[in-house]
Amino acid sequence: MAKGAFIALLFCPLPALAAGISFDKSRVGELRYGLVCGSDTAETIPAPQTAQGTIQKREDWQNIILETQSIPLVKGMALGVDVAPAGPREIGDVTITVTHPPFNESGLTIDKWSAKFTSNGSNLNFFEFEVPDEMVEGIWTMTARKGMRTLYTVSFKVVDPATVPEMA
């Protein structure tokens, strides 16, 4: 290798993931994260390891509307992660864990639920701000695990909506 080519390699940065984002490339082919609009009409399903005891079933129209790690703290908005498995195989049952600053009244710092990742279509999971107890700013992290294997981890900064008026 010529000396100039070696120096060029040193100074050409490789593409990198944003800080606070990692995923298992052998299992996750595509990963999107960001702002999701909540739904007033979504069906609720049991999720006993969450503060509310239920989660909302995703509606077909819901998706990531803006790819960002800064999420305005607005009732009805949500932070979310959507994945497509690598290759045609289905991942199956996973555990979604959201860690966050202590909730205002309950002090809860972890919400957990089960999801199924299919081989076709979207596998969006999100946390929607619905009640005053959940309305806390700070670092929120969503992680998906299949058994002991981490499929992805994405961190978000939940912020005062006045700091991101274009999103709120």
Disulfide bonds with the S-S distance in Angstrom:
none
